Amino acid sequence: MVRGRFAPSPTGRLHLGNARTALLAWLHARAAGGRFAVRVEDLDRARVRPGFMQAQLDDLRWLGLDWDEGPDVGGPHAPYLQSARQADYAAAMARLEAAGLLYPCFCSRREIAAAASAPHGPADEGPRYPGRCRERPPGPGDAERTAALRFRVAPGRVGFRDLLQGGVAFDPEAETGDFVVRRKDGVAAYQLAVVVDDAAMGITHVVRGADLLPSTARQLLLYRALRLDPPAFLHVPLMLGADGERLAKRHGAVSLAELREAGAAPARVAGWLASTCGLAAPGEEVEARELVSRFAVERIPRGPTVVDDRALERLRGA
C-alpha cells in the first residue's frame, strides 16, 4: 500500500507553496488508494511558535485535506511530533557511531565560512564543510565543550530516479562535505530525523518541494548506512513570485489564513493550486476530493511556477 505524508514545520502559517505541496502529496496517496499521514517537524525549537501546529492543521482541513494518521488523530506510528521521537534518533546515531561513521565537530559556522576551501554549498547547508575536525584527535577539555556530530561522506556521486524530475545525481562530498546529524545543542538534525521517521512510519513515497532534491542524496547515504529501505521520491516544482524568488510575505497575502480571512472559498484556492499543476482549468473552482480522479504525475510541470500579482489578486477575489 502507498503511504504518503506531509511534514510541516510549525514556524508560521501555511503559504501557497506549502499548500500546493500538501495537496499534491495528499492527491498522490489518495489516487493510489493509500494512506496519508501528517508529521510535524518541530525540532527547531527556536523558531517553533505556540499555536501554529493547530493553525496549520486547521488550514489543511479548510482546504479539503484529511489524514489517516497525525498528531491530532493518532495512529500506529505515533508520536507524530519529531520533538517526541528523540529516542529513535539517538538509537540511529548510536548505530552510525558504532560503524565509525560519525565524529565530533567543534567548528562554528564562522570558522567554516572563513576556511579557504569552503565554497558555497546548498542553501540548506551553507558553506561546504572543509573537514577540519574529521581527523582531529581528542583534546584536553573536549568533554566540557559542546560538539556537533558529523557523518563521514565518501567521494562519489549519488544518483536516484525521481518520479517527476527523472534521473538526477549529486556529489555530497564535493557539495556539502561531511554533514551534521546532531547539532551542538544535542538535537537531531533534519537529514537524520527525516530518514529515521520516514523509515519507522513505513512511508513509501515522499512528495516534497524541488528545493530538497540535493538533500535526497545525503538522505540516501544515511538510508544505506542504517540499512533502511528508502522511499520513492517525487519533487514538485517551487512556486515563485514575479521577481523569481520563492513566494513570501513580500508578494502579498499568500498564506491560506490570509485567503480565508479575505473570503476566498476553499474550492477556489484548491482549483487555482490544481490549475498550476495541470490538474484543473484556469479559473476553475473545484473541491480537493474532486481532484483525486484527475491526479497523474505526468501532468505536473517540472519547472517552477511563477505567480504574478494579478493572479494573487484574482485568487483573493480582488
C-alpha positions as CSV (number, residue, x, y, z in Angstrom):
1,M,0.0,0.0,0.0
2,V,1.2,3.5,-0.8
3,R,1.9,5.5,2.3
4,G,2.4,9.2,1.9
5,R,3.0,12.1,4.2
6,F,3.2,15.8,4.6
7,A,5.6,17.1,7.2
8,P,5.2,20.9,8.0
9,S,7.3,22.9,10.4
10,P,5.1,24.9,12.9
11,T,7.1,28.1,12.4
12,G,4.3,30.1,10.6
13,R,1.1,29.8,8.7
14,L,1.0,27.7,5.6
15,H,1.7,29.7,2.4
16,L,0.5,28.7,-1.1
17,G,3.7,26.9,-1.9
18,N,3.4,24.7,1.2
19,A,-0.3,24.2,0.5
20,R,0.3,23.1,-3.1
21,T,2.9,20.5,-1.9
22,A,0.5,19.3,0.7
23,L,-2.3,19.0,-1.9
24,L,-0.1,17.1,-4.3
25,A,1.2,14.7,-1.6
26,W,-2.4,14.1,-0.5
27,L,-3.6,13.5,-4.1
28,H,-0.8,11.1,-4.8
29,A,-1.7,8.9,-1.8
30,R,-5.5,9.1,-2.3
31,A,-5.3,8.5,-6.0
32,A,-3.4,5.3,-5.3
33,G,-5.9,4.2,-2.6
34,G,-3.2,4.6,0.0
35,R,-2.8,6.1,3.5
36,F,-1.8,9.7,4.3
37,A,0.0,10.9,7.4
38,V,0.8,14.3,8.8
39,R,4.0,14.5,10.8
40,V,5.1,17.8,12.5
41,E,8.8,18.7,12.2
42,D,9.2,20.7,15.3
43,L,12.9,20.1,16.2
44,D,13.9,23.7,15.6
45,R,12.6,24.9,18.9
46,A,13.9,28.4,18.5
47,R,11.6,29.0,15.5
48,V,8.6,27.0,16.6
49,R,5.7,29.2,17.8
50,P,2.8,28.1,20.0
51,G,-0.5,27.6,18.2
52,F,1.0,27.3,14.7
53,M,0.7,23.5,14.6
54,Q,-3.0,23.6,15.2
55,A,-3.4,26.6,12.8
56,Q,-1.7,24.6,10.1
57,L,-3.8,21.6,10.6
58,D,-6.9,23.8,10.5
59,D,-5.7,25.4,7.2
60,L,-5.2,21.9,5.7
61,R,-8.7,20.8,6.7
62,W,-10.2,24.0,5.3
63,L,-8.5,23.3,2.0
64,G,-10.2,19.9,2.0
65,L,-7.5,17.6,3.0
66,D,-7.7,14.8,5.6
67,W,-5.3,12.3,7.0
68,D,-5.3,8.8,8.4
69,E,-2.5,9.4,11.0
70,G,-1.3,12.5,12.6
71,P,-0.7,14.4,15.9
72,D,-4.4,15.1,16.3
73,V,-5.8,11.7,15.2
74,G,-3.1,9.3,16.4
75,G,-2.1,6.2,14.6
76,P,0.1,3.1,14.7
77,H,3.3,5.0,14.2
78,A,2.8,7.6,16.9
79,P,4.2,10.0,18.1
80,Y,3.7,12.3,15.1
81,L,5.8,15.1,16.6
82,Q,9.5,15.0,16.0
83,S,10.2,16.5,19.4
84,A,8.8,13.3,20.9
85,R,10.9,11.0,18.8
86,Q,14.4,11.7,20.3
87,A,15.0,8.1,21.4
88,D,14.7,6.9,17.8
89,Y,17.3,9.4,16.6
90,A,19.6,8.6,19.5
91,A,19.4,4.9,18.6
92,A,20.2,5.6,14.9
93,M,23.2,7.8,15.9
94,A,24.5,5.0,18.1
95,R,24.4,2.6,15.1
96,L,26.2,5.1,12.9
97,E,28.8,5.8,15.6
98,A,29.4,2.1,16.2
99,A,30.1,1.8,12.4
100,G,32.7,4.6,12.7
101,L,30.7,7.0,10.5
102,L,30.4,9.9,13.0
103,Y,32.8,12.3,14.6
104,P,32.5,15.3,16.8
105,C,32.9,18.7,15.3
106,F,33.6,21.8,17.3
107,C,33.7,24.3,14.4
108,S,31.5,27.3,14.3
109,R,29.7,28.5,11.2
110,R,32.0,31.5,11.1
111,E,35.1,29.2,11.1
112,I,33.7,27.1,8.3
113,A,32.8,30.1,6.2
114,A,36.2,31.6,6.7
115,A,38.0,28.4,5.6
116,A,39.7,29.0,2.2
117,S,38.5,25.7,0.8
118,A,34.8,26.3,1.7
119,P,32.9,27.2,-1.5
120,H,29.2,27.9,-1.0
121,G,27.1,24.7,-0.9
122,P,23.4,24.0,-1.0
123,A,21.2,26.7,0.7
124,D,20.2,24.3,3.5
125,E,23.7,23.5,4.5
126,G,25.6,26.8,3.9
127,P,29.3,26.6,3.0
128,R,30.9,23.2,2.3
129,Y,32.4,21.7,5.4
130,P,36.2,21.5,4.8
131,G,36.8,18.6,7.2
132,R,38.7,20.5,9.9
133,C,37.6,18.1,12.7
134,R,37.5,14.9,10.6
135,E,40.9,13.5,11.7
136,R,41.2,15.7,14.8
137,P,42.5,13.7,17.8
138,P,40.6,14.1,21.1
139,G,42.0,17.1,23.0
140,P,42.0,18.1,26.7
141,G,38.8,19.7,27.7
142,D,36.7,18.2,24.9
143,A,34.4,16.6,27.4
144,E,33.4,20.0,28.6
145,R,32.8,21.5,25.2
146,T,29.7,21.2,23.1
147,A,30.1,19.5,19.7
148,A,28.0,18.6,16.7
149,L,28.2,15.1,15.2
150,R,29.0,14.9,11.5
151,F,28.5,12.0,9.1
152,R,31.6,10.9,7.1
153,V,30.8,11.3,3.4
154,A,32.8,9.3,0.9
155,P,33.6,10.8,-2.5
156,G,31.3,9.9,-5.4
157,R,28.0,10.8,-7.0
158,V,24.7,9.6,-5.5
159,G,22.1,9.0,-8.2
160,F,18.4,8.2,-8.0
161,R,15.3,8.4,-10.2
162,D,12.8,11.0,-9.1
163,L,9.2,10.2,-10.1
164,L,8.8,13.6,-11.7
165,Q,12.3,15.0,-12.3
166,G,13.7,11.8,-13.8
167,G,17.3,10.6,-13.2
168,V,19.3,13.0,-11.1
169,A,22.7,12.8,-9.3
170,F,24.6,14.8,-6.7
171,D,28.0,14.6,-5.1
172,P,27.5,15.3,-1.4
173,E,31.2,15.1,-0.6
174,A,32.0,17.8,-3.2
175,E,28.9,19.9,-2.5
176,T,28.5,19.8,1.3
177,G,31.2,17.6,2.7
178,D,30.6,15.8,5.9
179,F,27.2,16.9,7.2
180,V,25.7,17.4,10.6
181,V,23.4,14.7,12.0
182,R,23.3,16.1,15.6
183,R,23.5,19.8,16.3
184,K,25.6,21.3,19.1
185,D,22.5,21.6,21.3
186,G,22.1,17.8,21.2
187,V,19.1,17.8,18.9
188,A,19.0,15.6,15.8
189,A,19.5,17.4,12.5
190,Y,16.9,17.4,9.8
191,Q,18.7,15.0,7.5
192,L,18.8,12.2,10.1
193,A,15.4,12.9,11.6
194,V,13.5,12.7,8.3
195,V,15.2,9.4,7.4
196,V,14.6,7.8,10.7
197,D,10.9,9.0,10.8
198,D,10.0,8.0,7.2
199,A,11.5,4.5,7.7
200,A,9.8,4.0,11.1
201,M,6.5,5.1,9.7
202,G,6.7,2.9,6.6
203,I,6.5,5.9,4.2
204,T,6.7,4.5,0.7
205,H,6.5,7.8,-1.3
206,V,7.8,11.3,-0.3
207,V,6.3,14.2,-2.2
208,R,8.0,17.5,-1.4
209,G,9.5,20.6,-2.9
210,A,12.2,20.6,-5.6
211,D,14.4,22.6,-3.3
212,L,15.0,19.5,-1.3
213,L,16.4,17.5,-4.3
214,P,20.1,17.9,-3.0
215,S,19.0,16.7,0.4
216,T,17.8,13.4,-1.1
217,A,21.4,12.4,-1.9
218,R,22.5,12.9,1.7
219,Q,19.5,11.1,3.0
220,L,20.2,8.1,0.7
221,L,23.6,7.9,2.3
222,L,22.0,7.6,5.7
223,Y,19.5,5.1,4.5
224,R,22.3,2.9,3.2
225,A,24.4,3.3,6.3
226,L,21.4,2.4,8.6
227,R,20.4,-0.4,6.2
228,L,16.9,1.0,5.7
229,D,14.8,0.9,2.6
230,P,14.4,4.4,1.1
231,P,11.0,5.6,-0.2
232,A,10.3,6.7,-3.7
233,F,10.7,10.5,-4.2
234,L,8.6,13.0,-6.1
235,H,10.0,16.5,-6.0
236,V,7.4,19.0,-7.2
237,P,8.2,22.5,-8.6
238,L,8.5,25.5,-6.5
239,M,6.1,28.4,-6.5
240,L,7.9,31.7,-7.3
241,G,7.0,35.4,-7.2
242,A,7.3,37.6,-10.3
243,D,10.8,38.5,-9.1
244,G,11.9,34.9,-9.3
245,E,12.2,34.5,-5.6
246,R,10.2,31.9,-3.6
247,L,6.7,33.1,-2.8
248,A,6.8,35.0,0.5
249,K,5.0,37.7,2.5
250,R,6.5,40.5,0.4
251,H,4.5,39.2,-2.6
252,G,1.2,39.9,-0.8
253,A,-1.4,37.8,1.0
254,V,-0.1,34.3,0.2
255,S,-1.0,32.3,3.3
256,L,-4.1,30.1,3.5
257,A,-5.1,32.0,6.6
258,E,-5.0,35.4,4.8
259,L,-7.0,34.0,1.9
260,R,-9.6,32.6,4.3
261,E,-9.9,36.0,6.0
262,A,-10.3,37.6,2.6
263,G,-13.3,35.4,1.9
264,A,-11.8,33.1,-0.6
265,A,-13.6,29.8,-0.9
266,P,-11.7,26.5,-0.4
267,A,-12.8,25.3,-3.9
268,R,-11.4,28.5,-5.5
269,V,-8.0,28.0,-3.8
270,A,-7.9,24.3,-4.4
271,G,-8.8,24.8,-8.1
272,W,-6.2,27.6,-8.5
273,L,-3.5,25.4,-7.0
274,A,-4.6,22.5,-9.2
275,S,-4.5,24.7,-12.3
276,T,-0.8,25.5,-11.7
277,C,-0.2,21.7,-11.9
278,G,-2.2,20.9,-15.0
279,L,-5.0,19.3,-12.9
280,A,-7.7,22.0,-13.4
281,A,-8.6,24.6,-16.0
282,P,-7.6,28.2,-15.3
283,G,-10.3,29.8,-13.1
284,E,-12.0,26.5,-12.3
285,E,-13.3,26.1,-8.8
286,V,-13.1,22.5,-7.6
287,E,-13.0,20.8,-4.3
288,A,-9.9,18.8,-3.3
289,R,-11.7,15.5,-3.3
290,E,-12.9,16.0,-6.9
291,L,-9.2,16.2,-8.0
292,V,-8.3,12.7,-6.8
293,S,-9.5,11.1,-10.0
294,R,-7.7,13.7,-12.1
295,F,-4.3,13.2,-10.5
296,A,-1.4,12.0,-12.7
297,V,2.3,12.6,-12.1
298,E,2.9,13.2,-15.8
299,R,0.6,16.3,-15.7
300,I,2.7,18.1,-13.2
301,P,5.2,20.5,-14.8
302,R,8.8,20.1,-13.9
303,G,9.8,23.7,-13.8
304,P,8.9,26.3,-11.2
305,T,5.5,28.1,-11.3
306,V,5.8,31.9,-11.4
307,V,2.9,33.7,-9.8
308,D,2.3,37.4,-10.6
309,D,0.4,40.0,-8.6
310,R,-2.6,39.8,-10.9
311,A,-3.0,36.1,-10.2
312,L,-2.9,36.6,-6.5
313,E,-5.5,39.4,-6.7
314,R,-7.8,37.1,-8.6
315,L,-7.3,34.4,-6.1
316,R,-8.3,36.8,-3.3
317,G,-11.3,37.9,-5.3
318,A,-10.0,41.5,-5.7
